[in-house]
Amino acid sequence: MIAHRSNPRKFAVTVGIAVVGAAVLSACSSTRQVSYQQMVAPANMEVARLHDVAITEFTGEAGWAVSEGLASSLQRVYVDGRTVFAVSGPYGNAGPAGALDIARSVDARVVLTGNTNYDTRTDIRSPSYTETCQAYDAAGNCAVVQTDVTQCVDITVTLQYAARAFEVDTGRTVYDPGWMNVAQNTSECVSTADNPAVLVSRLMNNDFGRSIDALKAQLAYTAAERIHRDIAPYPQTFLVQFLKEGDLLNDREEDLFEEASDLVDDGQTAAACSVWDRMARSGSRDLAVSYNQAACAEHAGDYVGALEGYNLVYSLVFTLPTGPGGHSGDNNYDLDDWAELLATSRARAQQLQYSQDVLGQLSSAPTS
């Protein structure tokens, strides 16, 4: 039986718990996937550990939008109920030396700055033609054909951006991934009935400002979001998989397992986990019961317990291939099923355990 740890450290409220579908595991079996959201640690934790952040306006047309979006998103980061960043700015454009001076003037410990550049491209497609019959003669042949012409323009906007962060005390670079690109596209079309001359006129005057502005706004948001995910904790949605059928069950156990699976379908995951725990306490050594207990631990935020549970099932399946609790050849799930399922589950639990440990250190660190 897998023991669940009490009061696991949680870093984000679980939202939108829902059964989102069934992923086929094999011809006779499948899983139920339940979504949950959890805060995860970024690859670069240097900025978060420095806590007090000044932001200067990035250069270029998208500079203010990216800087403002980044400042706003960093201000809303909470770990264990505490704000991660104290944010000031955005201030005016400045190079690295000027940005450091600004940061010192507001007692920041790290400063973010950067550059942006938009590139807009419009491409005219070859016209398309659609013929429709408007009238028929006495023999049933088409006598009058109307040809409609459709002309489209493809609009692509690319945003190049580069963000950098400097520690104020030392001036050292703590974040600099180099130039990055994001792109968005849309199309505008007119047909014969719409007067193609209007499109030609708009092309000559590059009159697609509304569409272009909308793409630029979305790109600035995307750039700020990507920088945020590089340097700050962020919420991520995960899918935990519950086996919907047992592996080798007697009739009584099959009824209980089906009851638990139905509860998952109804969105009552905690109640389903209670059933699987009860089965384990009653002596069930079914692999699917043990696996679902590990999935329950993951869903509850106990990633250490989840990883221990997934590893236990792995050892039972692959280290003890025969006998009670192991794989006998008559099982509902074959070895390929287990290999695929446990590989993803163990990797996910390891990632979440790592994030939990890192964010735990961050939330317990004193702030200036």
N, C-alpha and C positions, 0 to 999 in steps of 0.2 A: 504494500500500500504506500502511496506517496503522501507524505505529510506536508500539508500546506503551512507556510509560515504566516504568522499573524501580523497584521498591521504593516504590510509592505510599504516602503516609501513610494509615494505616488507623485509624479511631477506634472500631471495634466489631468483635468477632469475627463473621464471617458465620455465621449459624445457619440450619438448616432449609433448605438449598439443595435445591429440589425443583421438578420440572416440575409446575405447578399447573393446566395446562389449555391449550387452544388457543382463541384469539380469532379469529373469522373476519374476514379482511381484505377478501376479495372472493370472488366465486363460485368462483374456481379456486385461490385461495391463502389461506394463513393463517399465523399466527405461533405460536411456542411461547413461553409465558411462564414465566420462571424467577424465583422469589422470592429475595430476599436482604435482610438487615437491616443498617441503617447508622445511626449516630448523626447526628442533625441538630440544628442550632442553633435555639433558640427565637427568637421575634420580639423579646423583651426580653432583652438580654444584660447589663443593668446589674447585676443581683444576682449573676450568675455571675462577673463581672469583680471584684466586691468580695470574693468568696471566703469571708470569715469571717462566718457567718450566725448570728444568734440568733433564736429563734422563741418568741413568747409564745403562750399558749393563746388560741385564738379564743373569743369569747364565745358563749353559746347552748348548746343541748343537744348539738349536733354538734361543739362547739368542740374538745374534747380529741381526739376521733377524727380530725378533719381536721388538727389541728396535729401530732399524733403520726405520722399517715400521711405528712404532708409532710416532717417531719424524717427519717423512716426512708428515704423515697425519695431525698431529696437526698444523704444519706450514701452512697448506692450509685451515684452518678454518677461514671463514670471517663471521661477523655478521654486517649487516648494513654498509657494505663497509670497515669495520675495522677488522684487524687481532685480533683474540681472545688470541692467545698465542705468547709469545716470548720464543722460544725453543733453548736450548743449549744442546749439546751432540748428540749421546750417548758417554759417557765416559766409562772408564773401569769398570770391575766388582767391586762391593763394597757391604758390608753389610749395614744395616741401618745407623750406626754411620758414616761409611766412605762416604756413599752417601750424608748425611747431610753436611759433611765437604766439599765435592766437590761442592754441591749447594751453600754453603756460599762463596766459592772462586770465583764463577761467578755471585754473587748477585742474585741468583734465590730465589724465595719465596716458591717454592714447588719442591720436587724431586720425580721422579718415578723410581722404581727399581723392580726387580722380579726374578723369577726362571722359568726354562723350563725343560721338560724331555720328550723325545720321547720313544715310545714303538712300536716295529715293529713285526708283526706276519704273518707268511705264513702258509696256510693250503692247503693240497692237497685234491682235490675233488675225489670222486670215478670216475673211467673212464666211459665214455659213449660210446655205441656201435651203429653203424649204418650199416645195411646190405643192399646191393644193388645187384641186379641180373646182372651179366655180360654176360650170354649166356643162351639160351633156347634150349631145345631138340625139336624133331620133333612134340611131342605132346603139345608143348607150356609150358612145365614145366621148372622151373628154373634149369639149369644144373650147373651153376657156380655162387657161391655167394661170394661177396667180403665184408669183414667186416672191417669197418674203426673204429679206436679207437681214441677218443679225450680225452686228459688229461688236466685239468686246475688246476691252483694254484690261490687261493684267497690271496691277500695281503692287510693287514690292518695296517695303521699307526695311532697311537694315540698320540696327543700332550697334555701333562699336563702342565698347566702354572698357575702362581700366580703372580699378580701385586699388588704393594703397593705404596701409595703416602704419603709423610710426609710433613707437613708444616715446613718450615725451622726455623722460629722464635721460635716456641714452641716445635717442635719435635713430635707433636701429629699426629696420623694417620688420614688422611682424606679420604683414600680409601683403602679398603682391603676386597675384596669379597671372599677370600680364594682360594683354588685350583679349577681350572676349567679344563674341558676336551673337546677337539674337535677331531674328527676322520674322516679319509677318507679311501676309499678302491678302489681297482681295481683288475682285473684278467688278467692272461696271460694263453693262451691255445695253444696247438699244437696237430696236428692230426697225423695219421699214415704216411701220405705223408710228414709230416714235420720232421719225425724221432724223436719219443718220447724219444729216448736215450739222445737227446740234452736237453730236459726238465729235465730228471733225473739228468744229469750232473749239470745243473744250480741249481737244488734243493740242491744237495749235497754241492755245493759251495756257496749257498745263493746268486746267481748271478742275482739279480733283481734290481741292483743299480739304473738304469735309472728310473724305475717306482717308486721306493721308494723315490728317490730324488725329483721327481715331486710332490709326495704326501706331502712330508715334506715342500716344498716351499709353497704349497697352504695352509697348516695348519698354518704356521708362519704368512702368510698374514691374515688368518681368525682370529687368536688370536689377532693380532694388531688391526684389525678392531673392534673386540668385546670390547677390552679395550677402544678404542676410543669412541665407542657408550656409554660406561658407564660414561665417564668423560667429553665428549666434545660435543658441538652441531654437528648434522649430518643431511644430507639431507634424507628425507623420501618421498616416493611416496604415494599419496592419491588418492582415487577415489571418486569424487563427483557425486551423482546420480541426473539426471534430469528426471522428469516424461515426458514420450513421448505422453501422452494423457491427456486431461482435465478430470475434475471430473464431473461437471454438466455445460455444455456449450451450448449456442445457436449456430445457424448455423454460424453466422459471427465470433463468438469467436473460433469456431472449426477450421475455415480456418486460423485464425491468429496463433492459437496454433500449428497447423500442420506446418505452415511456420517456426515458431521458432524451432520446433523439427527437421525439415529438415536442418536448419542452424547448429544445434548442430552436426548432422550427417556429415555435410560438414566441421567440424572443426572450424566453425565461432561462437564460444560460446558467445563472446561479442555482436555480432549482434543479436543473439537469445535472450539474456538478454534484449536488447533494446525493442524487440517486447513484451516480458512479462511485462516490465515496462509500456509500452504504453497501454497495455490491462488493467493494474491495474489503471492507471490514468484515463482511460475511464470508470471506474466504475465496472470492473469485480471483483466479489467476489468469484471466483472459487478457491477452496482449492489448486488445482494443480498449478494454477498461483501463488498463494502466496508461495507455497512450492518452486517452481522453482525460485522465486525471492530470497528466502533465499539461495538456492544453488548457485545462481549467486553471491551473496555477499561472500559466501565461496570461490568460484573460483577466485574472485577478491582480496582475502586476507583480507576481512573485516569480521573477525571471530566474533566480537561482534555483528555486524549487522546480520550475518548468524544465530547465536544462538538465537537472538531476534526473527528472522523470523521463525525458526523451532519451538520455543516455542509458538509463536502466532498460527501457524497451529495446534500444539498439543492442545492448549486451544480451538480452534474452533472445532476440531474433537471430543474431549472427554469431554470438559466442556459444550459446546453448541451443543448437539447432533442433534438438529432439527432446521429447518428454514433456511433462506438464509445464505449462507456461512458456514453452518454446515452440519451435516450428516443426510440425510433424508431417507436412505434406498434404494434409486434409484441411488446412486452414483456409479461411475465407479470403485472406490477403496473401499474395505470394511474396517472395523475397524482393522482387523488383518493385512491387508496391511499397514495401517498407523502406527500401533504399531511397526511393524518390521522396516519400513523405518525410522521413526522418532527416534527410539532408537539409531540406528547406526549413523544417521546424527547429532543428538544432542551431542552424545559422542565424535564424531570426532571434531565438532566445539569447544567443551569445551577443548579438548586436545590442539588444535591449538591456541585457545585464551590464554591458560595457557603458552604455549611455547612462544607465541608472547610477553606476559607480561614479562616473565623471561628474554628472550633474549633482550628485550628492556632495561631492567635495566643493563644488561651486557654491551650492546653497548654504553650506556651513562655514564658508570663508568669511572673515570679517570684511565689512565694507568701509570705505574711507568716509 
